[in-house]
Amino acid sequence: MKFSKTKIDGVIVIEPRVFGDHRGFFMETYKKSVFANNGIKEDFVQDNHSRSVKGVLRGLHYQLNTHPMGKLVRALVGEVFDVGVDLRKGSPTYGQWFGDLLSAENKKMIYFPPGIAHGFCTVSEVAEVFYKCTGEYNKESERALIWNDPEVGIKWPIKDDLIILSDKDKINPGLKNVETDFVYGQ
């Protein structure tokens, strides 16, 4: 596997080695020792799988530090634009975002550590996203950042009027009002 650091500390793009032939392909998507040797030492305790149609934007979600949750994200079907926003106080990249296309074809994955708000937008007709989590979902510590905060300035690949949001994701706060208890480096 190839592990590539991004401009946001702890956010890592992973490209698995794919062995393909006339039968299809095989690849390892997670191996604890390899991940640990590349800086991802957390244990994964929950798996999530979602299906979305074109234009669906899920996010930008995170959990408070009382129930921290890192995510290892990949697309099993279709293509999504996957994004993380740094919400760790004191981070040199606080409020900045990183995004990349994840698809069934490119087989890339992204790891977002706790303290990074995560979301994705479906750019293909349908997409299925699978992610491993380092913490279990906790409703009381669930928080979110609004997807279109001009202060963050995410460049989503779908026009705003074609974005489909849940009712909850329509009313999330902007960066100036977001609740975060993560401190960079701790």
C-alpha positions in Angstrom: 0.0 0.0 0.0 1.1 3.6 -0.6 0.4 6.1 2.2 0.5 9.8 1.2 0.3 12.6 3.8 -1.8 15.6 3.0 -1.6 19.3 4.0 -3.7 18.4 7.1 -1.7 16.5 9.7 -3.1 13.0 10.2 -5.2 13.0 7.1 -3.7 10.2 4.9 -4.6 9.0 1.4 -4.1 5.2 1.1 -3.7 3.5 -2.3 -3.9 -0.3 -2.0 -1.9 -2.6 -4.2 -4.4 -4.2 -6.6 -3.7 -7.6 -8.1 -5.9 -8.0 -11.2 -6.2 -10.6 -13.9 -8.9 -12.1 -16.2 -10.8 -13.3 -13.0 -11.1 -9.8 -11.4 -8.9 -8.4 -8.7 -7.7 -8.9 -5.1 -6.4 -6.3 -2.7 -5.8 -5.8 1.0 -7.8 -2.9 2.3 -6.6 -3.0 5.9 -3.7 -4.6 7.7 -3.1 -3.4 11.3 0.8 -3.8 11.1 1.1 -1.9 7.8 -1.3 0.9 9.0 0.6 1.2 12.3 3.9 1.5 10.5 2.4 4.3 8.5 1.1 6.3 11.4 -2.4 4.9 11.8 -2.3 3.0 15.1 -5.9 3.3 16.2 -8.1 0.3 16.5 -11.2 0.2 14.4 -14.4 -0.7 16.3 -17.3 0.1 14.0 -18.0 -0.3 10.3 -20.5 1.8 8.4 -21.9 1.4 4.8 -24.1 4.0 3.0 -25.7 4.2 -0.4 -26.4 7.6 -2.0 -27.7 8.9 -5.3 -26.0 11.7 -7.3 -25.9 15.0 -5.6 -26.4 13.6 -2.0 -24.0 15.4 0.4 -23.5 13.8 3.8 -21.7 15.8 6.3 -19.6 17.4 7.6 -19.9 15.2 10.7 -17.7 14.5 13.7 -18.0 13.5 17.3 -16.7 15.5 20.3 -13.5 14.3 22.0 -15.6 12.5 24.8 -16.4 9.9 22.0 -13.7 10.5 19.3 -14.1 8.9 16.0 -11.5 8.6 13.2 -12.7 7.2 9.8 -11.1 5.2 7.1 -13.2 5.8 4.0 -13.5 4.2 0.6 -16.1 3.9 -2.2 -17.2 0.4 -3.1 -19.6 1.5 -5.9 -19.5 4.7 -7.9 -17.6 7.9 -7.1 -17.6 10.4 -4.3 -15.8 13.6 -3.5 -14.6 12.9 0.1 -13.7 15.9 2.4 -12.3 16.5 5.8 -12.1 19.9 7.7 -9.6 20.3 10.5 -11.4 21.4 13.7 -8.5 20.8 16.2 -7.8 24.0 18.2 -4.2 25.1 17.8 -3.7 23.2 14.5 -1.8 25.1 11.8 -4.5 24.0 9.4 -7.5 24.8 11.6 -10.5 25.5 9.4 -8.8 24.2 6.2 -10.1 21.3 4.1 -8.7 18.5 2.1 -10.7 16.6 -0.5 -10.1 13.9 -3.1 -12.2 11.6 -5.4 -12.7 8.1 -4.1 -14.2 5.6 -6.5 -14.7 1.9 -7.0 -12.3 2.3 -10.0 -9.4 4.1 -8.3 -9.8 2.1 -5.0 -8.2 4.9 -2.9 -9.0 5.4 0.7 -8.6 8.3 3.1 -8.0 8.2 6.8 -9.4 11.1 8.8 -8.3 11.2 12.5 -10.6 12.4 15.3 -11.1 16.1 15.2 -11.6 16.3 11.5 -15.2 16.9 10.3 -15.9 14.5 7.5 -18.3 14.5 4.6 -18.8 13.4 1.0 -20.8 14.3 -2.1 -21.9 11.6 -4.6 -20.7 12.5 -8.1 -21.8 9.3 -9.9 -25.4 8.2 -10.4 -25.1 6.1 -7.3 -22.3 5.4 -4.8 -21.8 3.1 -1.9 -19.3 4.2 0.8 -17.8 2.0 3.4 -15.9 3.3 6.4 -14.2 1.9 9.4 -14.4 3.9 12.6 -12.1 4.2 15.6 -15.0 5.0 17.9 -18.6 3.9 18.2 -21.4 6.3 17.2 -22.6 8.4 20.2 -25.7 10.6 19.5 -24.9 13.0 22.4 -21.5 13.8 21.1 -22.5 14.0 17.4 -21.8 17.4 15.9 -21.5 18.8 12.4 -20.2 21.8 10.4 -22.3 23.3 7.6 -21.2 22.0 4.2 -21.0 25.4 2.4 -19.4 27.7 5.0 -17.7 30.4 2.9 -15.0 30.7 5.6 -13.9 27.1 4.9 -14.5 27.4 1.1 -14.9 23.8 0.0 -15.0 23.5 -3.7 -17.6 20.8 -4.1 -17.8 19.3 -7.7 -21.6 19.5 -7.8 -23.5 22.8 -8.3 -25.1 24.1 -5.0 -28.7 23.9 -6.4 -28.2 20.1 -7.2 -27.0 19.2 -3.7 -29.3 17.0 -1.7 -29.1 17.3 2.1 -30.7 15.7 5.1 -32.8 18.1 7.2 -30.2 18.0 9.9 -27.3 18.9 7.5 -29.2 22.0 6.3 -28.9 23.7 9.7 -25.4 22.9 10.9 -23.3 25.8 12.2 -20.5 27.5 10.4 -16.8 27.4 11.5 -17.2 30.5 13.8 -20.0 28.8 15.8 -18.9 25.1 15.6 -18.5 23.3 18.9 -15.1 21.5 19.1 -13.1 20.2 22.1 -10.2 18.8 20.1 -6.7 20.2 20.7 -4.0 19.7 18.1 -1.3 17.4 19.3 -3.2 15.8 22.2 
